[in-house]
């Protein structure tokens, strides 16, 4: 971990260990009550949009929060809230083998409600609630602009994804089809992610999520100061990296020592593909590093190394 950042920013170089401890303590804190209320207002209004839709109100739908807001690792720059709209009227199945697939074929009824229709109807509902200027459609989600009353919201349409383990047993996740089909399908496991995050946080005396907030805020500052690896590192990846660190690395008396311990372990264990090939996302149902991910092990290692140097750990 050699310091390659001498010319990128002089601000962080003037901070002492005490200065960093105070900054880390500030970054570790949960969002303010005001920020939380504005996020809850956005969530409530989107639920209302679904309930008031003549088409969607007839469907079996669950509206849920996901991402940083749901998992309580959002920081000040994460000003938006991610909301999923999950329809159970159709499913995307995944089978472990052909025998299970053939057995399910005789049990499953072909869906007549397509994903494209569902997403279009969701757009209609959002426009009816918020007005056309406030709603923009992206390939993966709808953006609902913020006001003084609510934060910006990213609203994604999902069908249930079922990963069958036997003919009758399955893991329930969510799946979407991006408009541009890049990638063709996106599968996520928000409930498992949430549950595993809570378990990790409890096992580390509530320090796991604090370290995530610290490193996400650090990444934001690094990016603002021109550190390119930070700008290329999604906050979701930061959370997953920290989740893979052993619980023992969080058992320190100071945020400075705790952050140093986690970064050191991550640096040493992302040097090679072999050392972290079995790491998972927080859900533990998707590998963190494989060809389907939009990041690589080498990119993650570069960010970790740059974060170490930026703080000035030795």
N, C-alpha and C positions, 0 to 999 in steps of 0.2 A: 504494500500500500504506500506508494511513493506519492509525495505531494506534487501534483502537476497543475495546481490551481493558483499559483502565486500571483498571476496577472489577472485572474478572472474577477476577483473582488477583494477589497481590502477591509471591508466592514467586519467580516467574521474573524479576520486575523487579529483584530484588536480585542476580541472577547476573551476573558479569562475563564477558567474552569467554573468559577462562581457565576459569571455572566451566562455561560451556557446552561448551568443548572437552573437558573431563574427562568431563562427562555424556555427550556424544556418543560419546566413545571407549568408555565403558562400554556404551552402547546398541548400538554397532556390533558387539560381540563375538558369536560364535556361542553357542547355548545350552550350558549346562554338560553335562558327561558324564553326570551323574545324570539330568537332564531328558531327554537323548537316550536313555538306557537305558530309562526308563519308557515312552517313546514306542515304542521297539522292542519292548518286552514286550507292549504292546497290539496292535501289528501282528502279532506272532507268534501270539498267542492267537486272533485273528480268522482267521488262516490255518488254524489248527487246527480252528476251528469249521466251516469249509467242508469240510475233509478228513474230518471225522467225521460229516458229514451224509449219510445214506443216499441222499438225493435229489440234492444238489448235487455229491457226489463222482462222480456219473455224467455230469456236464456238463463242457464245456470252459470252464474258468474261470481267470481270472488275478486275483489279489489284488495291489493296488498302492497305494502311498502317493501322495498328491497334496497340493496346497495348500502352505501355508507350511512344513510339516515336510519334505516332499519337496524343496522348492526351497531349503531352508536359509535362509529369511528369517523364521523364527518368532522371536518375542520372548517375554518372560516371561508376558505376558497371554495369549498364544496357547498355552494349556496343553493343548489337545486336539490330536489327530492326525486328519487326514482320510484315510479309506481307501476306495478304490473296489473293488467286486467286479464284475468285467467278465465277462459271459457271451457267448461267441462262437456259441452255438447258434442265435441269431437276430440279425438286423441291422436297423438303421434306415438305409435308403439315401437319398441326396440326389443328384439328377441335374442336370447343367448345362443340358440341353435335352430336348425330347420325343424326339428321335432316339435319344439315349443311353438314355433311359428305355424306349423300345420295344425296343431291342436287348437291354437287360438283362432284360426281361420273359421272353424266351425262354430265358435262361440261369439266372435265379434260381429257386430252389424256395421255394414259400410256406412260411413258418415255422409250425410247429405248437406251438411253445413260446412262450407269451405273456409279456409283461413283468410283468403283474400276478401271474401264477403264480410267476415267478422271484422277485419281491420278497417274496411271502408265504413262499416256501421259505427265503429268506435270513433272514427274521424267525424262523422255526422253528429254524434252525441257531444263531442268536445266542442265543435263549432257552435252547436245550438246553445251550449252553456256559456262559453267564453267569448264567442264572436270570431269571425274568420281572421281578423288581424292578429289575434292573440294565439292562434294555433298554426304551427307549421309542421309539415309532414317530412320526416326523414326516412331513410331506408329502414332503420331499425325501430324508431320510436317517434312519437309526436312531442314537440316542444310546446309547452304552454307557458307563455311569458309571465314574468313576475309583476306584482303590483306592491303597493305599500302594505297590503293585507296578506299576501301570500308570496312564497318563494317561487322561483321558476320550477317547473315540473317536467320531467321526461316520462312520458306515458307509453308503455310497451304492451302490445297485444300478444297474448300467449294462448296456445292450446296446451292441455296437459300432456306431458311426455311420460310414458310408462316404460321403464326398463324392467322387463319381465325377468325374474330369476328362475321361476318355474311356470307351469301352465297357469297357476292361480295366484302367484305371488309376484309383486312388482314394487319397485321404488318409484315414487311419484316426483316428477320434476316439471319443468316448463320448457316449451319450445316455440320458436318463432321462425318465420321465413322472411328474411330481409327483402325489401322491394328490389334491390339490385342483385340479389342472389349471391352476394359475396360476404360471408360464405353462404352456401345453399340453405343451411339450417343452423340455428344457434340453440344449444341446449344448456340450461342452467338448473341449479339445485338450491334455490333460495332458502327453503326450510332447513335443509341439512346444513347449509352454510351458517345460518343463524344459530342453530342448536350447537354446532361444534365451536362457534365463537364464544358462546355463553359458557360452555364447559371449560374452554381454555382460559377464559377470563377468571372464572372461579378458582381454577387450579393454580393460578398465578397471583392470587390475592388482588384481582382487578387490575393487574399491571399490564396484561397483554394489550388491551385496547388503548391504554395510555401510551404505550410504546408505538403502536400503530399511528396514533394521532401525532406523536412527536416526529416520526419519520415522514409522514405525509406532509406535515408543515415544513419540515426541513427540506424535503424535495421541492415544495413550492418556492421556498426562498432560493434554493440553488438554481432552479430554473429561471427565476427572475434575475439572477446574477449571471446568466449566460452559461450555466453548466448543462451541456446538451444532453447528457445521459439522464438527468432528472426530468427534462422535458419529454423524453421518450419513455418514461417509466410510469405506467398507469397506476393510479392509487389502489386499484384492486390488486395489482401485482405486489405492491408494497405490503398490503394486508396479508396476502398469502405467504409471502416470504417470512414475515414475522411469526405467523402461525406455525410454521415449520420449525422454528427455533425451540429447543428443549425448554421445559418449564424452569429448570435450574438457572437459566440465563436471566430470568426476570427477578430473581431473589436477591436484589441488592438494595442498599440503603438510600441510594441517590438515583435520580433520573440520569445523571451523567454516566454513572457506573453501569446502570442497567442498559442504557442505549449502547454504550461501548461494548458490553458483553454480547448483546444480541448481534451487533454489526460484525464483531470479530468472528463469531460462530458462523454467520452467514457468509462472510468472506472466505473463510477456510473451506467451507463445504459447497461453494459454487465455483471452485477452481476448475473442476472437470465435469463433464456430463455424467460420468459414472457415479460421482459422489452425491448427486441429487436427482438421479433419474427416477426414483420412486416417490419424490415429493408430490403432494397433491395440493389442489386448491383447498380452501377452508372446508368446503363440503366433503372433501376426501373421496369424491366420486369422479373427478377428472384429474389427470396428471397435469402438474404445473408446467412442465417443460416437455412438449412434443410438437410435432409438425403442425398441428391444428391451432396452436396458440399464436397470437399476434406478437409475441416476444420470444426471445431466446435466452438460454442460460448465460451466454456470454454478455448479453446486454444487461441482465440483472446483476451479474458480477461487476460490470463496469460501474453501474450506479452505486452499488454497495461500497466499492473502493473509493469512488469520488465523494460519497457522503462521509466516509471515515476521514479523508483528507480535508474536506471542507471544515469539519469541526476542529480538526487538529489533534485527533486522538494519536497516542503514540504506543 
